[in-house]
Amino acid sequence: MKIINNLFISTCLILVTISSYAQQQKTDLNIVFIGNSITYGGGLSDRAKDAPPNETCAWLSNQKDIGEVNFSNQGVSGHTSVDVLPKTNTDFLRILSAARSFTNTKALLIFSIKLGTNDSAVKGPKGAPVSKEAYHNNLKIITDSLLSAFPECKIIYQQPIWYSPNTHNRSTYMQEGLDRLQSYFPELRKLVKMYKKSNPDRVYMGDVKAFKFFKKHHQQYLAPEEGKYGAFYLHPNKEGAYILGDFWGKAIYKSLFH
């Protein structure tokens, strides 16, 4: 009986050790989301609950090798890559402050960047229209600045999503803007390839699937808005925001953990 009891105790200790080790292997995350109204949750009745970053972090929290996930949504409606440039003194200081405000200092710091929608506009947002060359340069400056400020951080580029070619609210987008938006995609891939050589394992290409998904399912998952040329589709509705958040979460997970 004593041998059995000792064996039972030993087995329990092994299980506790394994469980403790597994807990230690989990990675905590601090994520700063940089973007525009889509990141912010524009058009949603409860953006503080339903904006895409909320679902991204909820999805990540459910993965077995991820521990605590904290985030800061730094999306600003109408903003472009020009607004985020350090020299503009508009968004960048607030982004730095957000990244430094996390209390879990042992967590992996991630910047999820989804910029380009407003850059692509014909006119309206700051700097628009932003050429693909200028977009590339702006993203490089932003990335270099973040890598310098936070040497251990990771950066994920999330490809902008589709909008309808008649999009015209306070700003003008239209087919010209949609074409320009798509010209940014190769620039993001070029940047990732460049950083793979200069800063290995620091900068990743995130989601590239959501653009086609929302183009195909825009009437179901993007909210119709009245514009100068009829109803247009630009912002995800509540269900669409959750879907977009999952796209981002899966892309972050694939980039960093596989």
VEXTOR-780735 format. One record per atom (N, C-alpha, C): residue number from 0; atom name; x, y, z. Coordinates in steps of 0.001 Angstrom, whole numbers, plus 500000, padded with zeros to 6 digits. Example, Ala and Ser with C-alpha at 12.3 -4.5 7.8 and 13.67 -1.06 7.14 Angstrom:
% VEXTOR-780735
n,atom,c1,c2,c3
0,N,513190,494310,507800
0,CA,512300,495500,507800
0,C,513200,496700,507800
1,N,512850,497750,507080
1,CA,513670,498940,507140
1,C,512900,500030,507870
This chain:
% VEXTOR-780735
n,atom,c1,c2,c3
0,N,500837,498788,500000
0,CA,500000,500000,500000
0,C,500865,501253,500000
1,N,501973,501211,500764
1,CA,502865,502360,500834
1,C,503493,502641,499477
2,N,503833,501560,498754
2,CA,504432,501715,497430
2,C,503443,502365,496478
3,N,502181,501928,496566
3,CA,501128,502486,495717
3,C,500921,503957,496012
4,N,500899,504301,497297
4,CA,500722,505702,497682
4,C,501881,506557,497178
5,N,503094,506036,497319
5,CA,504254,506787,496838
5,C,504203,506982,495324
6,N,503745,505920,494626
6,CA,503622,505998,493180
6,C,502573,507041,492784
7,N,501478,507059,493543
7,CA,500403,508029,493274
7,C,500900,509460,493474
8,N,501627,509659,494587
8,CA,502156,510991,494885
8,C,503150,511422,493806
9,N,504005,510485,493398
9,CA,505000,510797,492362
9,C,504331,511174,491049
10,N,503266,510419,490709
10,CA,502522,510704,489474
10,C,501896,512083,489530
11,N,501315,512433,490671
11,CA,500694,513751,490841
11,C,501726,514854,490695
12,N,502902,514629,491301
12,CA,503958,515645,491210
12,C,504417,515842,489772
13,N,504498,514749,489025
13,CA,504898,514833,487620
13,C,503862,515617,486826
14,N,502584,515332,487067
14,CA,501503,516020,486359
14,C,501495,517510,486682
15,N,501734,517845,487946
15,CA,501778,519250,488350
15,C,502958,519941,487678
16,N,504090,519245,487627
16,CA,505286,519811,486987
16,C,505047,520058,485499
17,N,504432,519075,484847
17,CA,504124,519207,483419
17,C,503169,520362,483187
18,N,502138,520443,484037
18,CA,501152,521522,483902
18,C,501807,522883,484105
19,N,502686,522965,485124
19,CA,503378,524218,485401
19,C,504281,524597,484239
20,N,504962,523593,483672
20,CA,505861,523855,482543
20,C,505075,524352,481337
21,N,503908,523737,481118
21,CA,503064,524133,479983
21,C,502604,525567,480141
22,N,502267,525928,481390
22,CA,501841,527301,481636
22,C,502980,528277,481342
23,N,504204,527864,481735
23,CA,505346,528732,481517
23,C,505644,528913,480034
24,N,505280,527936,479223
24,CA,505570,527993,477798
24,C,504614,528908,477035
25,N,503542,529310,477654
25,CA,502591,530202,476999
25,C,503193,531599,476845
26,N,502893,532223,475721
26,CA,503412,533558,475436
26,C,502328,534607,475655
27,N,502609,535570,476509
27,CA,501692,536698,476703
27,C,501938,537726,475601
28,N,500882,538428,475227
28,CA,500974,539398,474136
28,C,500451,540768,474549
29,N,501158,541798,474142
29,CA,500665,543176,474179
29,C,500603,543652,472735
30,N,499417,544031,472276
30,CA,499253,544391,470864
30,C,498750,545824,470727
31,N,499454,546606,469918
31,CA,498994,547947,469557
31,C,498515,547887,468111
32,N,497255,548229,467901
32,CA,496674,548229,466564
32,C,496741,549646,465992
33,N,497387,549769,464840
33,CA,497534,551056,464164
33,C,496703,551022,462896
34,N,495848,552021,462706
34,CA,495011,551997,461513
34,C,494089,553185,461411
35,N,493011,552989,460671
35,CA,492041,554053,460418
35,C,490678,553682,460993
36,N,489602,554145,460361
36,CA,488265,553916,460905
36,C,487883,552446,460944
37,N,488424,551643,460039
37,CA,488110,550213,460037
37,C,488683,549563,461287
38,N,489905,549911,461636
38,CA,490513,549426,462879
38,C,489778,549994,464090
39,N,489464,551268,464021
39,CA,488772,551955,465120
39,C,487407,551341,465416
40,N,486744,550867,464365
40,CA,485395,550332,464524
40,C,484337,551306,464061
41,N,484685,552117,463047
41,CA,483757,553125,462537
41,C,482440,552527,462072
42,N,481340,553151,462471
42,CA,480016,552705,462066
42,C,479396,551672,462988
43,N,480158,551130,463928
43,CA,479627,550124,464849
43,C,478979,550811,466042
44,N,477852,550291,466487
44,CA,477118,550917,467592
44,C,477862,550793,468915
45,N,478669,549730,469051
45,CA,479454,549536,470276
45,C,480883,549175,469874
46,N,481598,550148,469359
46,CA,482943,549897,468846
46,C,483906,549437,469947
47,N,483669,549875,471179
47,CA,484546,549482,472278
47,C,484488,547981,472533
48,N,483416,547358,472075
48,CA,483240,545920,472258
48,C,483435,545142,470961
49,N,483028,545746,469835
49,CA,482923,544992,468582
49,C,483937,545345,467506
50,N,484819,546313,467755
50,CA,485821,546663,466742
50,C,486717,545450,466464
51,N,487244,545335,465246
51,CA,488049,544157,464884
51,C,489151,543774,465870
52,N,489899,544739,466451
52,CA,490954,544329,467396
52,C,490444,543525,468586
53,N,489209,543805,469035
53,CA,488647,543051,470155
53,C,488556,541566,469821
54,N,488054,541279,468616
54,CA,487909,539887,468210
54,C,489260,539251,467920
55,N,490188,540023,467368
55,CA,491536,539503,467136
55,C,492129,538956,468430
56,N,492011,539747,469482
56,CA,492601,539352,470765
56,C,491817,538224,471423
57,N,490501,538209,471217
57,CA,489689,537104,471745
57,C,490092,535796,471066
58,N,490298,535856,469753
58,CA,490692,534656,469007
58,C,492070,534183,469478
59,N,493003,535097,469618
59,CA,494348,534725,470056
59,C,494339,534139,471466
60,N,493492,534680,472323
60,CA,493425,534207,473711
60,C,492988,532751,473805
61,N,492313,532269,472781
61,CA,491817,530894,472782
61,C,492832,529884,472251
62,N,494010,530351,471862
62,CA,495037,529442,471367
62,C,495848,528885,472535
63,N,496139,527601,472483
63,CA,496722,526897,473634
63,C,498100,527411,474044
64,N,498860,527965,473085
64,CA,500212,528421,473436
64,C,500296,529926,473686
65,N,499136,530575,473791
65,CA,499105,532008,474094
65,C,498463,532222,475455
66,N,499089,533058,476249
66,CA,498573,533335,477579
66,C,497715,534584,477609
67,N,498119,535533,478419
67,CA,497369,536781,478570
67,C,497560,537678,477343
68,N,496453,538256,476866
68,CA,496515,539152,475710
68,C,495918,540500,476081
69,N,496708,541541,475970
69,CA,496234,542904,476193
69,C,496448,543713,474918
70,N,495583,544703,474702
70,CA,495729,545468,473468
70,C,495303,546918,473640
71,N,495740,547733,472675
71,CA,495341,549137,472598
71,C,494949,549429,471161
72,N,493732,549895,470965
72,CA,493243,550221,469631
72,C,493584,551669,469318
73,N,494566,551857,468439
73,CA,495010,553201,468062
73,C,494546,553575,466651
74,N,493478,552925,466184
74,CA,492888,553303,464906
74,C,492206,554655,465011
75,N,492390,555506,464006
75,CA,491785,556843,463999
75,C,491081,557056,462659
76,N,489814,557392,462711
76,CA,489032,557582,461496
76,C,489646,558644,460598
77,N,489737,558334,459310
77,CA,490221,559280,458322
77,C,491722,559410,458217
78,N,492467,558685,459058
78,CA,493909,558871,459070
78,C,494633,558008,458043
79,N,495781,558500,457643
79,CA,496618,557877,456627
79,C,497987,557548,457207
80,N,498831,556958,456387
80,CA,500210,556709,456825
80,C,500938,558017,457113
81,N,500493,559095,456462
81,CA,501092,560412,456702
81,C,500829,560863,458137
82,N,499619,560598,458641
82,CA,499276,560965,460015
82,C,500116,560209,461037
83,N,500562,559010,460667
83,CA,501306,558171,461612
83,C,502797,558476,461601
84,N,503282,559145,460581
84,CA,504704,559481,460520
84,C,505137,560262,461761
85,N,506284,559923,462345
85,CA,506760,560650,463534
85,C,506839,562163,463326
86,N,507285,562588,462154
86,CA,507473,564024,461910
86,C,506151,564788,461869
87,N,505044,564069,461603
87,CA,503734,564731,461545
87,C,503260,565141,462929
88,N,503766,564418,463952
88,CA,503419,564720,465345
88,C,501910,564646,465576
89,N,501275,563657,464931
89,CA,499827,563482,465063
89,C,499494,562221,465848
90,N,499854,561054,465313
90,CA,499506,559780,465941
90,C,500686,559108,466650
91,N,501898,559377,466202
91,CA,503026,558549,466620
91,C,503302,558625,468121
92,N,503259,559801,468704
92,CA,503520,559930,470140
92,C,502482,559168,470960
93,N,501248,559198,470486
93,CA,500187,558456,471180
93,C,500404,556943,471065
94,N,500913,556501,469908
94,CA,501209,555083,469705
94,C,502340,554644,470639
95,N,503376,555471,470742
95,CA,504477,555165,471662
95,C,503976,555067,473100
96,N,503127,556009,473469
96,CA,502589,556025,474827
96,C,501763,554779,475104
97,N,500967,554362,474111
97,CA,500140,553167,474266
97,C,501011,551932,474468
98,N,502074,551837,473695
98,CA,502960,550674,473793
98,C,503680,550620,475134
99,N,503926,551786,475721
99,CA,504641,551838,476996
99,C,503713,551735,478202
100,N,502425,551741,477948
100,CA,501457,551763,479047
100,C,501055,550374,479541
101,N,501424,549328,478812
101,CA,501054,547974,479232
101,C,501759,547626,480542
102,N,501015,547030,481450
102,CA,501577,546685,482762
102,C,502322,545352,482737
103,N,501975,544480,481789
103,CA,502666,543194,481677
103,C,503930,543402,480845
104,N,505014,543714,481509
104,CA,506256,544066,480812
104,C,506992,542850,480250
105,N,506540,541639,480615
105,CA,507178,540428,480092
105,C,506521,539938,478806
106,N,505423,540552,478422
106,CA,504691,540113,477233
106,C,505412,540531,475958
107,N,505171,539775,474895
107,CA,505714,540110,473578
107,C,504927,541286,473010
108,N,505625,542348,472631
108,CA,504979,543535,472083
108,C,504838,543401,470568
109,N,503609,543596,470095
109,CA,503304,543478,468673
109,C,502612,544750,468199
110,N,503017,545233,467028
110,CA,502299,546315,466355
110,C,501621,545722,465125
111,N,500301,545803,465109
111,CA,499525,545342,463951
111,C,499117,546582,463162
112,N,499652,546712,461943
112,CA,499467,547929,461153
112,C,498569,547666,459947
113,N,497460,548375,459863
113,CA,496565,548277,458709
113,C,496290,549695,458215
114,N,497140,550147,457311
114,CA,497017,551487,456746
114,C,496958,551397,455223
115,N,496279,552343,454603
115,CA,496247,552378,453148
115,C,494920,552804,452561
116,N,493830,552511,453255
116,CA,492507,552847,452711
116,C,492398,554336,452423
117,N,492714,555152,453412
117,CA,492604,556600,453217
117,C,493735,557156,452370
118,N,494897,556520,452427
118,CA,496008,556912,451559
118,C,495591,556854,450089
119,N,494761,555874,449765
119,CA,494404,555617,448374
119,C,493380,556599,447807
120,N,492749,557377,448674
120,CA,491688,558283,448222
120,C,492198,559282,447188
121,N,491298,559714,446317
121,CA,491630,560720,445309
121,C,491881,562066,445979
122,N,491055,562382,446965
122,CA,491257,563600,447743
122,C,490474,563509,449040
123,N,490911,564280,450025
123,CA,490225,564318,451313
123,C,491160,564106,452481
124,N,491592,562856,452733
124,CA,492476,562587,453876
124,C,493855,563223,453705
125,N,494566,563405,454823
125,CA,495876,564053,454792
125,C,496857,563303,453883
126,N,497405,564014,452917
126,CA,498398,563434,452030
126,C,497841,562739,450814
127,N,496539,562441,450812
127,CA,495934,561700,449700
127,C,495861,562562,448442
128,N,496099,561955,447280
128,CA,496449,560540,447107
128,C,497929,560283,447389
129,N,498188,559178,448085
129,CA,499555,558777,448395
129,C,499999,557756,447352
130,N,501047,558056,446629
130,CA,501545,557137,445609
130,C,502071,555863,446264
131,N,502199,554814,445485
131,CA,502710,553558,446038
131,C,504140,553727,446548
132,N,504927,554592,445885
132,CA,506294,554839,446332
132,C,506321,555573,447672
133,N,505436,556564,447798
133,CA,505358,557309,449054
133,C,504819,556429,450179
134,N,503852,555584,449846
134,CA,503294,554646,450822
134,C,504397,553724,451346
135,N,505181,553184,450435
135,CA,506303,552320,450800
135,C,507249,553059,451752
136,N,507591,554270,451400
136,CA,508524,555052,452214
136,C,507939,555387,453579
137,N,506659,555745,453608
137,CA,506002,556058,454880
137,C,505990,554848,455808
138,N,505626,553687,455259
138,CA,505595,552474,456084
138,C,506985,552110,456580
139,N,507984,552347,455759
139,CA,509361,552054,456174
139,C,509783,552969,457325
140,N,509453,554240,457222
140,CA,509812,555183,458293
140,C,509112,554804,459592
141,N,507836,554473,459492
141,CA,507061,554077,460674
141,C,507654,552816,461292
142,N,507944,551839,460437
142,CA,508502,550566,460913
142,C,509871,550766,461546
143,N,510747,551495,460877
143,CA,512087,551756,461430
143,C,512002,552452,462782
144,N,511067,553382,462894
144,CA,510918,554143,464145
144,C,510442,553247,465277
145,N,509512,552337,464977
145,CA,509011,551420,466003
145,C,510084,550410,466399
146,N,510817,549899,465422
146,CA,511888,548943,465720
146,C,512977,549591,466571
147,N,513228,550869,466323
147,CA,514235,551584,467100
147,C,513762,551833,468527
148,N,512495,552205,468665
148,CA,511949,552517,469992
148,C,511740,551271,470837
149,N,511437,550141,470168
149,CA,511133,548897,470883
149,C,511916,547748,470228
150,N,513171,547566,470612
150,CA,514058,546608,469952
150,C,513567,545161,469962
151,N,512678,544809,470876
151,CA,512204,543423,470961
151,C,510816,543231,470327
152,N,510262,544255,469743
152,CA,508889,544161,469229
152,C,508825,543402,467908
153,N,507606,542999,467558
153,CA,507316,542394,466266
153,C,506293,543297,465556
154,N,506389,543353,464238
154,CA,505484,544190,463459
154,C,504787,543338,462403
155,N,503475,543469,462341
155,CA,502662,542712,461385
155,C,501934,543692,460475
156,N,502116,543563,459171
156,CA,501355,544372,458216
156,C,500076,543615,457835
157,N,498927,544232,458086
157,CA,497653,543667,457659
157,C,497229,544373,456363
158,N,497021,543604,455312
158,CA,496646,544192,454027
158,C,495279,544860,454121
159,N,495117,546083,453583
159,CA,493814,546756,453612
159,C,492738,545940,452896
160,N,491501,546143,453272
160,CA,490400,545380,452670
160,C,489744,546171,451534
161,N,488954,545467,450775
161,CA,488255,546009,449604
161,C,487219,547064,450000
162,N,487031,548050,449127
162,CA,485860,548935,449236
162,C,485267,549093,447845
163,N,484002,549462,447790
163,CA,483310,549522,446497
163,C,483827,550697,445671
164,N,483870,550534,444337
164,CA,484452,551561,443465
164,C,483625,552835,443324
165,N,482469,552906,444002
165,CA,481685,554150,444012
165,C,481777,554853,445367
166,N,482767,554469,446173
166,CA,482894,555030,447519
166,C,483207,556524,447464
167,N,482297,557293,448065
167,CA,482456,558752,448078
167,C,481654,559297,449252
168,N,482348,559586,450362
168,CA,481681,560232,451493
168,C,482199,561661,451588
169,N,482777,562040,452686
169,CA,483408,563366,452752
169,C,484690,563396,451922
170,N,485205,562217,451640
170,CA,486390,562073,450789
170,C,486014,561331,449517
171,N,486851,561457,448498
171,CA,486615,560810,447214
171,C,487550,559619,447050
172,N,486993,558448,446790
172,CA,487782,557235,446610
172,C,487621,556702,445188
173,N,486457,556148,444885
173,CA,486083,555706,443546
173,C,487032,554616,443026
174,N,486894,554280,441726
174,CA,487707,553221,441130
174,C,489189,553581,441134
175,N,489494,554850,440948
175,CA,490896,555283,440969
175,C,491549,554956,442301
176,N,490810,555221,443361
176,CA,491342,554931,444683
176,C,491503,553438,444921
177,N,490518,552667,444476
177,CA,490580,551215,444660
177,C,491770,550628,443905
178,N,492026,551127,442716
178,CA,493194,550676,441950
178,C,494491,551027,442678
179,N,494542,552246,443211
179,CA,495746,552679,443929
179,C,495936,551827,445190
180,N,494845,551530,445877
180,CA,494926,550704,447083
180,C,495627,549378,446784
181,N,495250,548772,445686
181,CA,495821,547471,445340
181,C,497286,547575,444905
182,N,497694,548765,444488
182,CA,499105,548959,444135
182,C,499992,548962,445379
183,N,499382,549125,446566
183,CA,500154,549115,447809
183,C,500558,547698,448224
184,N,499789,546713,447794
184,CA,500009,545352,448293
184,C,501409,544827,447983
185,N,501900,544986,446755
185,CA,503277,544541,446488
185,C,504324,545294,447308
186,N,504010,546552,447652
186,CA,504948,547338,448452
186,C,505099,546758,449854
187,N,503997,546271,450416
187,CA,504065,545629,451732
187,C,504931,544379,451665
188,N,504765,543600,450615
188,CA,505564,542378,450467
188,C,507044,542709,450270
189,N,507314,543785,449544
189,CA,508708,544216,449358
189,C,509343,544597,450693
190,N,508577,545296,451515
190,CA,509096,545702,452821
190,C,509390,544484,453691
191,N,508478,543526,453709
191,CA,508687,542315,454505
191,C,509941,541589,454035
192,N,510117,541481,452736
192,CA,511296,540819,452170
192,C,512578,541559,452555
193,N,512522,542884,452534
193,CA,513677,543686,452887
193,C,514055,543487,454356
194,N,513028,543543,455233
194,CA,513302,543407,456668
194,C,513710,541988,457038
195,N,513314,541020,456236
195,CA,513724,539644,456497
195,C,515239,539528,456439
196,N,515861,540371,455613
196,CA,517318,540380,455495
196,C,517967,541304,456522
197,N,517390,542506,456676
197,CA,518017,543499,457556
197,C,517663,543323,459025
198,N,516446,542849,459302
198,CA,515971,542654,460681
198,C,515213,541331,460768
199,N,515919,540211,460731
199,CA,515256,538902,460717
199,C,514282,538701,461876
200,N,513156,538090,461547
200,CA,512146,537725,462553
200,C,511571,538922,463296
201,N,511466,540036,462615
201,CA,510906,541229,463257
201,C,509652,541748,462549
202,N,509619,541630,461223
202,CA,508510,542193,460434
202,C,507892,541096,459577
203,N,506552,541015,459618
203,CA,505852,539930,458938
203,C,504683,540451,458099
204,N,504355,539693,457065
204,CA,503141,539949,456313
204,C,502001,539246,457014
205,N,500989,540008,457375
205,CA,499842,539450,458066
205,C,498773,538984,457097
206,N,497554,539416,457314
206,CA,496442,538944,456496
206,C,496505,539469,455071
207,N,496243,538578,454116
207,CA,496119,538955,452702
207,C,494837,538394,452094
208,N,494006,537758,452931
208,CA,492815,537087,452424
208,C,491540,537913,452549
209,N,491508,538842,453488
209,CA,490269,539569,453775
209,C,489808,540427,452599
210,N,490741,540955,451811
210,CA,490368,541798,450664
210,C,489407,541049,449741
211,N,489786,539861,449317
211,CA,488943,539082,448408
211,C,487658,538628,449082
212,N,487750,538303,450373
212,CA,486562,537851,451097
212,C,485492,538939,451124
213,N,485895,540154,451487
213,CA,484902,541236,451588
213,C,484445,541721,450214
214,N,485293,541578,449206
214,CA,484845,541900,447856
214,C,483721,540963,447441
215,N,483879,539695,447750
215,CA,482880,538688,447372
215,C,481626,538776,448227
216,N,481774,539111,449494
216,CA,480638,539070,450429
216,C,480298,540458,450985
217,N,480558,541502,450216
217,CA,480406,542855,450760
217,C,478978,543185,451161
218,N,478003,542682,450428
218,CA,476619,543007,450772
218,C,476189,542377,452086
219,N,476879,541331,452487
219,CA,476544,540641,453733
219,C,477334,541170,454925
220,N,478596,541546,454698
220,CA,479466,541851,455826
220,C,480012,543281,455867
221,N,479729,544098,454842
221,CA,480056,545516,454898
221,C,478758,546308,454987
222,N,478781,547395,455742
222,CA,477566,548188,455955
222,C,477350,549149,454785
223,N,476160,549156,454172
223,CA,475886,550120,453102
223,C,475806,551537,453666
224,N,476450,552479,452985
224,CA,476431,553879,453399
224,C,476033,554728,452203
225,N,475250,555754,452449
225,CA,474792,556606,451363
225,C,475862,557630,450988
226,N,476169,557679,449705
226,CA,477178,558611,449227
226,C,476717,559366,447997
227,N,477595,560107,447419
227,CA,477283,560949,446268
227,C,476837,560133,445068
228,N,477335,558896,444979
228,CA,477008,558043,443840
228,C,476258,556784,444284
229,N,475376,556957,445253
229,CA,474578,555843,445740
229,C,475220,555129,446906
230,N,474608,554012,447293
230,CA,475108,553256,448442
230,C,476487,552669,448133
231,N,477422,552888,449041
231,CA,478757,552325,448874
231,C,479088,551443,450076
232,N,480153,550643,449918
232,CA,480547,549697,450954
232,C,482012,549927,451322
233,N,482241,550224,452578
233,CA,483585,550560,453052
233,C,483896,549940,454410
234,N,482984,550088,455365
234,CA,483222,549630,456734
234,C,482506,548311,457031
235,N,483157,547403,457732
235,CA,482484,546169,458147
235,C,481320,546460,459095
236,N,480243,545682,458957
236,CA,479194,545725,459958
236,C,479651,544894,461158
237,N,478791,544697,462136
237,CA,479209,544008,463363
237,C,479761,542622,463070
238,N,479036,541844,462280
238,CA,479491,540492,461963
238,C,480773,540540,461131
239,N,480825,541494,460210
239,CA,482015,541642,459381
239,C,483239,542029,460196
240,N,483040,542851,461229
240,CA,484152,543258,462093
240,C,484729,542056,462833
241,N,483847,541150,463253
241,CA,484309,539937,463921
241,C,485090,539050,462956
242,N,484602,538952,461727
242,CA,485294,538145,460726
242,C,486668,538735,460419
243,N,486722,540065,460257
243,CA,487996,540722,459996
243,C,488956,540519,461164
244,N,488439,540622,462377
244,CA,489274,540391,463556
244,C,489864,538996,463570
245,N,489086,538009,463127
245,CA,489599,536640,463047
245,C,490690,536520,461986
246,N,490489,537187,460852
246,CA,491531,537186,459823
246,C,492850,537718,460402
247,N,492770,538815,461126
247,CA,493978,539401,461708
247,C,494594,538479,462752
248,N,493748,537915,463611
248,CA,494250,537026,464657
248,C,494962,535811,464086
249,N,494362,535191,463093
249,CA,494964,534007,462470
249,C,496292,534366,461803
250,N,496340,535550,461201
250,CA,497570,535982,460523
250,C,498688,536246,461525
251,N,498351,536866,462653
251,CA,499345,537112,463699
251,C,499862,535785,464242
252,N,498951,534878,464506
252,CA,499334,533576,465057
252,C,500216,532790,464099
253,N,499844,532784,462824
253,CA,500621,532064,461819
253,C,502013,532671,461666
254,N,502087,534000,461725
254,CA,503371,534672,461560
254,C,504330,534375,462705
255,N,503820,534350,463924
255,CA,504684,534289,465091
255,C,504846,532910,465720
256,N,503891,532019,465464
256,CA,503906,530744,466183
256,C,503979,529521,465279
257,N,504133,529737,463961
257,CA,504242,528597,463045
257,C,505263,528867,461961
